[in-house]
Amino acid sequence: MNPSTPPRPLLAALQDRTESVTVWGAGFIGLSAACALAEAGFSCAVLDIDEHRVREINAGVVPLPGFEDVIPLADARSGGRLRAATPDDTAAVAARVHLVCVNTDRDGRPVTGPLTTVLTAIGRARTGGETLIALESTVSLRWLDELVPAALDADPTTEASLHLVAAPRRDWMLSPDMNLRSLPRVLGTARPESLPVARELYDAISDVVHPAPDWRHAGLTKPVENLYRYLDLVLTNQLAEAYPGLDVPEVLRLAGTKWNVPTFHPSIGIGGYCIPLSPRFAVDGVDEDTVLPLVTSAMSWDGDHPARVAESILRIADGPIGILGLSYAPNARIVEGSPARRIAEHLLARGADVLLHDPYFTPEEITALTGARPLRWPDDLGSLGTLIAATPHALYGDLPSRLAGLQNPPTVVDNLGGYGAALRDTAVRYAEWGTPATRP
Ligand SMILES: NC(=O)c1ccc[n+]([C@@H]2O[C@H](COP(=O)([O-])OP(=O)(O)OC[C@H]3O[C@@H](n4cnc5c(N)ncnc54)[C@H](O)[C@@H]3O)[C@@H](O)[C@H]2O)c1
């Protein structure tokens, strides 16, 4: 472009797809967004500090084990509109449209570093023209109010050339049907004038867009929707503690027959990096003691849950304790927020002999991540005194028949109760988590 020619209005350039988009972060969220945008006709650069991820993407490989079939990288690349680079790619950093999809958590806690770094880089590269920055990463209200303006060195609520958008994601990455296109998308902008520009981008990749009154309302939606689930799950675990003489899973199954009550199951812990973090994002910036006492009390109780679970297990354990499943979700490699990891650490700290297996982690990774000895599946099953079935990976589908065939099977502590029916008429001692058998 001739330097004297004023740039085209952003809305028009988005409408005819001549505007390039820079996506920050090549994790599940960034890469899936970039693929969707490329398929919708936008040229996309995905920036990541992880050079391995960058190389893999440019070689046509989805760098996220287990998600190769969920992220349509090959389709997106076939049009030649998607490339990956590191953040020293000055052309991509100077783009007018940015999707920020970097991690905002580490080791189970919200972190601001990656978001601050990215926004600072975008702010420095701005030359004063129109810039759209959509925050897909999970954020707190305080971050919108304080961190974003400070990092950008600009006030998004008043500066007319800035279009700041909060567009949180709610994908369930293990289900290809619950994705960025199919799930209703909430978005809000810092200034009302930015909404048409933001909608041009998001209507291209999401079937249903729900505009929020502004970016603060949109940003808070994400922690709040997950907070409802978090509180339900904490309550579920509290009920199991409160009624040790009752089959609480059965009570919850019966309660779930009511039209407005979902069926919950007590567990050894709440896993992942969305639900357990939601209260931290929700209370950030709120006078937590007076305004959200229910949330702070749940967080405090939940923080002690792994220790309680470990104590209960040690009361029924006999001999080496095996754990099946490190990843909190079945058939995926996700160590973040792993309840099995927390329980293993507490058991080890109390002197127990703990072995752990997960098909998505090498034996070396298991030991490095948890301190437990690697459990050889299925060879070691017969040498265990107790087996915690933490995560029902597909590989463990024949666990009941394998246990039933052993001379001295371990006592099974079943986190989610899925193996009970198949073990009912066998000699295997079985304790579904939350029943009196787990509270001797
Ligand atoms: N994964 C999900 O299902 C999901 C769902 C809803 C919301 N979210 C939110 O979306 C965000 C991203 O999640 P994710 O699962 O994709 O995370 P992720 O950790 O898999 O990916 C984040 C990527 O950002 C990169 N990164 C960090 N700092 C960077 C920088 N300065 N410049 C460029 N890249 C940088 C990291 O190297 C990493 O590859 C988080 O805020 C998360 O809470 C995730």
PDBQT file of the ligand as one rigid body, heavy atoms in Angstrom, charges set to zero:
ROOT
HETATM    1  N1  LIG A 501      -8.880 -25.763  26.112  1.00  0.00    +0.000 N 
HETATM    2  C1  LIG A 501     -10.168 -25.485  26.309  1.00  0.00    +0.000 C 
HETATM    3  O1  LIG A 501     -11.043 -26.329  26.114  1.00  0.00    +0.000 OA
HETATM    4  C2  LIG A 501     -10.602 -24.118  26.750  1.00  0.00    +0.000 A 
HETATM    5  C3  LIG A 501     -11.970 -23.857  26.826  1.00  0.00    +0.000 A 
HETATM    6  C4  LIG A 501     -12.383 -22.590  27.179  1.00  0.00    +0.000 A 
HETATM    7  C5  LIG A 501     -11.435 -21.600  27.446  1.00  0.00    +0.000 A 
HETATM    8  N2  LIG A 501     -10.104 -21.885  27.381  1.00  0.00    +0.000 N 
HETATM    9  C6  LIG A 501      -9.160 -20.779  27.665  1.00  0.00    +0.000 C 
HETATM   10  O2  LIG A 501      -8.460 -20.462  26.466  1.00  0.00    +0.000 OA
HETATM   11  C7  LIG A 501      -7.113 -20.076  26.764  1.00  0.00    +0.000 C 
HETATM   12  C8  LIG A 501      -6.153 -20.961  26.000  1.00  0.00    +0.000 C 
HETATM   13  O3  LIG A 501      -6.409 -22.315  26.307  1.00  0.00    +0.000 OA
HETATM   14  P1  LIG A 501      -5.599 -23.488  25.583  1.00  0.00    +0.000 P 
HETATM   15  O4  LIG A 501      -6.185 -24.752  26.102  1.00  0.00    +0.000 OA
HETATM   16  O5  LIG A 501      -5.548 -23.283  24.132  1.00  0.00    +0.000 OA
HETATM   17  O6  LIG A 501      -4.150 -23.251  26.230  1.00  0.00    +0.000 OA
HETATM   18  P2  LIG A 501      -2.733 -23.898  25.858  1.00  0.00    +0.000 P 
HETATM   19  O7  LIG A 501      -1.894 -23.753  27.068  1.00  0.00    +0.000 OA
HETATM   20  O8  LIG A 501      -2.894 -25.254  25.250  1.00  0.00    +0.000 OA
HETATM   21  O9  LIG A 501      -2.175 -22.963  24.693  1.00  0.00    +0.000 OA
HETATM   22  C9  LIG A 501      -1.738 -21.670  24.926  1.00  0.00    +0.000 C 
HETATM   23  C10 LIG A 501      -0.586 -21.400  23.996  1.00  0.00    +0.000 C 
HETATM   24  O10 LIG A 501      -0.192 -20.051  24.171  1.00  0.00    +0.000 OA
HETATM   25  C11 LIG A 501       1.192 -20.007  23.977  1.00  0.00    +0.000 C 
HETATM   26  N3  LIG A 501       1.779 -18.771  24.505  1.00  0.00    +0.000 N 
HETATM   27  C12 LIG A 501       2.040 -18.438  25.787  1.00  0.00    +0.000 A 
HETATM   28  N4  LIG A 501       2.582 -17.221  25.847  1.00  0.00    +0.000 NA
HETATM   29  C13 LIG A 501       2.665 -16.759  24.572  1.00  0.00    +0.000 A 
HETATM   30  C14 LIG A 501       3.142 -15.574  23.985  1.00  0.00    +0.000 A 
HETATM   31  N5  LIG A 501       3.655 -14.578  24.727  1.00  0.00    +0.000 N 
HETATM   32  N6  LIG A 501       3.060 -15.446  22.656  1.00  0.00    +0.000 NA
HETATM   33  C15 LIG A 501       2.559 -16.427  21.877  1.00  0.00    +0.000 A 
HETATM   34  N7  LIG A 501       2.096 -17.587  22.384  1.00  0.00    +0.000 NA
HETATM   35  C16 LIG A 501       2.153 -17.751  23.711  1.00  0.00    +0.000 A 
HETATM   36  C17 LIG A 501       1.703 -21.244  24.673  1.00  0.00    +0.000 C 
HETATM   37  O11 LIG A 501       3.011 -21.596  24.248  1.00  0.00    +0.000 OA
HETATM   38  C18 LIG A 501       0.648 -22.264  24.268  1.00  0.00    +0.000 C 
HETATM   39  O12 LIG A 501       1.012 -22.966  23.098  1.00  0.00    +0.000 OA
HETATM   40  C19 LIG A 501      -7.000 -20.152  28.293  1.00  0.00    +0.000 C 
HETATM   41  O13 LIG A 501      -7.303 -18.901  28.840  1.00  0.00    +0.000 OA
HETATM   42  C20 LIG A 501      -8.077 -21.147  28.676  1.00  0.00    +0.000 C 
HETATM   43  O14 LIG A 501      -8.539 -20.954  29.992  1.00  0.00    +0.000 OA
HETATM   44  C21 LIG A 501      -9.667 -23.125  27.038  1.00  0.00    +0.000 A 
ENDROOT
TORSDOF 0
